[in-house]
């Protein structure tokens, strides 16, 4: 949990597909500002890959690209904002939002932070590394995670969920490493820029449950795209 917090599988499965698609559509529209061709736009290529993995309908995907690139004639003004602070028990948290109304979002995020503490810009980000994060799956039993990381140009790696791998890169190397990993036996499942805690906190029992409840409430907000938390995985 020192990187990106995600809802527990049973809770994630219970989320409406519309909520998942809503977050993906925002990412696609933001990325498409720099061009509607995924082959020429690395950020859009990654966003499209994640949308397809989530089984987003083709017409929804194409509509999002057209809106974001301006081809539909509609004006889309989503802004990416970051909020820093602490969950209960002084667990550092960075919340990434995409919003069309910053004033509304900051007011609602402030309410969600009442069980923790909303900080100022820089109040906890100093304790996180800003990195490229790539989730990948081995395509064969002989795939070597360490060799793939070295050869593809990743800075570090660790075992991911369900036997997968998580590769960390310099922010500027994210797309290049994504392209290189398949050569070394790994299929990219998702990729994004994010934050990895330098000194994650270890909690258990009621304290951990309290932090999880805080994170779940935050994740339930429509404008929240990602949550990065300094909490040690158990």
Buried (B, 14 or more C-beta within 10 A) or exposed (E): BBBBBBBEEEEEEEEEEEEBBBBBBBBBBBBBBBBBEBEEBBBBBBBBBBBEEEEBEEEBBBBBBBBBBEEEEEEBEBEEBEBBBBBBBEBBBBBBBBBEEEEEBBEBBEEBBEBBBBBEEEBBBEBBBEBBBBBBBBEEEEBEBEEBBEBBBBBEBBEBEEEBBBBBBBEEBBBBBBBBBBEBBBEBBBBBBBBBBEEBBEBEEEBBEBBBEBBBEBBEBBBBBBBBBBBBEE
